[in-house]
């Protein structure tokens, strides 16, 4: 179980608590707590639903807290703080068990295998020096890396089991296409 699973568990329990109070469940959001002394994860759901529930945020947060049925193995405490935040503390034993899992899994920790044998196209930035730079160049620089020296995205994809085909030079591709058929090709 990862932090994604922890958030999913909290999200499901929050949704159930809201439903039991007759409140909307489509706006549940969990964020890392900005004040670590209050908890590891927080939600301002009581703040966003206070007006429609016709209750002060603190009162609504306390009502939601009383309806929560979280696993104590995952979440050791739920507190309410002003002006109406719900704060969730991840259990220390859970975190220690996660560290053990990480060590035992070694390099395989975090690999899901869900994208096994999927293909991905990752383009590297190679801006045309004679043309204008666009927002797209910046976007691809972040996603694909700048030039062929940044293997980060490749490692990410291959770690997830995605098949990669490397083509480092657009000139190599264009040169082959424009040069006509390669020997042995019929055209």
C-alpha positions as CSV (number, residue, x, y, z in Angstrom):
1,X,0.0,0.0,0.0
2,X,1.4,3.4,-1.0
3,X,0.4,7.0,-0.2
4,X,-2.0,6.8,-3.1
5,X,-3.8,3.9,-1.3
6,X,-3.8,5.9,1.9
7,X,-5.4,8.9,0.2
8,X,-7.9,6.6,-1.5
9,X,-8.8,5.1,1.8
10,X,-9.3,8.5,3.4
11,X,-11.2,9.7,0.3
12,X,-13.6,6.8,0.4
13,X,-14.2,7.2,4.2
14,X,-14.8,10.9,3.8
15,X,-17.2,10.3,0.9
16,X,-19.1,7.8,3.1
17,X,-19.2,10.2,6.0
18,X,-20.5,13.0,3.8
19,X,-23.2,10.7,2.3
20,X,-24.3,9.7,5.8
21,X,-24.8,13.5,6.6
22,X,-26.7,14.0,3.4
23,X,-23.9,16.2,1.9
24,X,-22.5,16.4,-1.6
25,X,-19.5,14.1,-2.2
26,X,-18.2,15.3,-5.5
27,X,-15.8,17.9,-4.2
28,X,-13.7,15.9,-1.7
29,X,-10.1,17.0,-2.0
30,X,-7.1,15.9,0.0
31,X,-3.9,17.9,0.2
32,X,-0.6,17.6,2.1
33,X,-1.0,19.4,5.3
34,X,0.6,22.9,5.4
35,X,1.1,22.5,9.1
36,X,2.7,19.2,9.8
37,X,2.0,19.4,13.5
38,X,-1.7,19.1,12.7
39,X,-1.4,16.1,10.5
40,X,0.0,14.6,7.3
41,X,-3.0,15.1,5.0
42,X,-5.7,17.7,5.3
43,X,-9.1,18.5,3.7
44,X,-11.0,21.7,3.6
45,X,-14.2,20.0,2.6
46,X,-16.1,21.5,5.6
47,X,-15.2,25.0,4.4
48,X,-16.5,24.4,0.9
49,X,-19.8,22.7,2.1
50,X,-20.5,25.0,5.0
51,X,-22.8,27.4,3.1
52,X,-24.9,24.6,1.4
53,X,-25.1,22.7,4.7
54,X,-26.1,25.9,6.5
55,X,-23.6,25.2,9.3
56,X,-20.4,26.9,10.5
57,X,-17.3,25.2,9.1
58,X,-16.0,24.1,12.5
59,X,-19.3,22.6,13.4
60,X,-19.6,20.8,10.1
61,X,-16.0,19.5,10.3
62,X,-16.7,18.1,13.7
63,X,-19.9,16.4,12.4
64,X,-17.9,14.9,9.5
65,X,-15.2,13.8,11.9
66,X,-17.7,12.0,14.1
67,X,-19.0,10.0,11.0
68,X,-15.5,8.9,9.8
69,X,-14.7,5.2,10.0
70,X,-11.0,5.1,9.1
71,X,-8.8,2.1,9.6
72,X,-6.6,2.7,12.7
73,X,-3.8,0.7,11.0
74,X,-3.6,3.5,8.4
75,X,-4.8,6.7,10.1
76,X,-3.9,7.1,13.8
77,X,-5.8,10.4,14.4
78,X,-8.2,12.8,12.8
79,X,-8.4,16.4,14.2
80,X,-10.3,19.5,13.4
81,X,-8.6,22.9,13.2
82,X,-9.8,26.4,12.5
83,X,-11.3,27.6,10.4
84,X,-12.7,24.1,9.6
85,X,-10.0,21.8,8.3
86,X,-10.0,18.0,8.8
87,X,-6.4,16.8,9.5
88,X,-5.3,13.2,9.2
89,X,-2.3,11.7,10.8
90,X,-0.8,8.6,9.1
91,X,-0.1,5.9,11.7
92,X,3.6,5.5,12.6
93,X,3.4,1.7,12.4
94,X,2.0,2.0,8.9
95,X,4.9,4.2,7.8
96,X,7.4,1.8,9.4
97,X,5.9,-1.1,7.6
98,X,6.1,0.9,4.3
99,X,9.8,1.4,4.9
100,X,10.3,-2.3,5.4
101,X,8.3,-3.0,2.1
102,X,10.5,-0.5,0.2
103,X,13.7,-2.1,1.5
104,X,12.5,-5.7,0.7
105,X,11.3,-4.7,-2.8
106,X,14.6,-3.0,-3.6
107,X,14.5,-1.6,-7.1
108,X,11.1,-3.0,-7.9
109,X,9.3,-0.8,-5.4
110,X,6.7,1.4,-7.1
111,X,6.6,-0.7,-10.3
112,X,3.0,-1.4,-11.1
113,X,3.3,-3.3,-14.3
114,X,0.0,-1.8,-15.4
115,X,1.6,-0.3,-18.5
116,X,3.5,-3.4,-19.4
117,X,4.2,-3.6,-23.1
118,X,2.5,-0.3,-23.9
119,X,4.1,2.1,-26.4
120,X,4.9,5.7,-25.6
121,X,6.1,8.6,-27.7
122,X,8.4,10.9,-25.9
123,X,9.7,13.8,-27.9
124,X,12.8,15.7,-27.0
125,X,13.1,19.4,-27.5
126,X,15.1,20.4,-30.5
127,X,14.1,24.0,-31.2
128,X,14.6,25.2,-34.7
129,X,17.2,28.0,-34.4
130,X,15.7,29.8,-37.4
131,X,12.1,29.7,-36.1
132,X,10.3,31.1,-33.2
133,X,10.1,29.3,-29.8
134,X,6.6,28.4,-28.7
135,X,4.9,27.4,-25.5
136,X,4.9,23.9,-26.9
137,X,8.8,23.8,-26.8
138,X,8.7,24.7,-23.1
139,X,6.1,22.0,-22.4
140,X,8.0,19.3,-24.2
141,X,11.2,20.4,-22.4
142,X,9.5,19.6,-19.1
143,X,7.9,16.4,-20.2
144,X,10.5,14.9,-22.5
145,X,13.7,16.5,-21.4
146,X,16.1,18.8,-23.3
147,X,18.0,17.0,-25.9
148,X,19.2,13.5,-25.7
149,X,21.2,14.0,-22.5
150,X,18.1,13.8,-20.2
151,X,17.2,10.1,-19.7
152,X,14.7,10.9,-16.9
153,X,11.5,10.3,-18.9
154,X,13.1,7.2,-20.4
155,X,13.9,5.8,-17.0
156,X,10.3,6.6,-15.8
157,X,8.7,4.9,-18.8
158,X,11.0,1.8,-18.8
159,X,10.5,1.4,-15.0
160,X,6.8,1.2,-15.7
161,X,7.4,-1.4,-18.4
162,X,6.7,0.8,-21.3
163,X,8.4,-0.2,-24.6
164,X,10.7,2.6,-25.8
165,X,12.2,3.0,-29.2
166,X,15.1,5.5,-29.2
167,X,15.6,7.9,-32.1
168,X,18.0,10.5,-30.9
169,X,18.3,12.5,-34.1
170,X,15.5,13.9,-36.3
171,X,18.1,14.2,-39.0
172,X,18.6,10.5,-39.1
173,X,14.9,9.9,-39.6
174,X,14.5,12.7,-42.1
175,X,17.7,11.7,-43.9
176,X,16.5,8.1,-44.3
177,X,13.1,9.2,-45.6
178,X,14.3,11.8,-48.0
179,X,17.2,9.7,-49.3
180,X,14.8,7.3,-51.0
181,X,14.5,3.6,-50.4
182,X,17.1,1.8,-48.4
183,X,18.9,-1.1,-50.2
184,X,16.7,-4.1,-50.1
185,X,13.5,-2.0,-50.1
186,X,11.3,-2.0,-53.1
187,X,10.3,1.6,-52.8
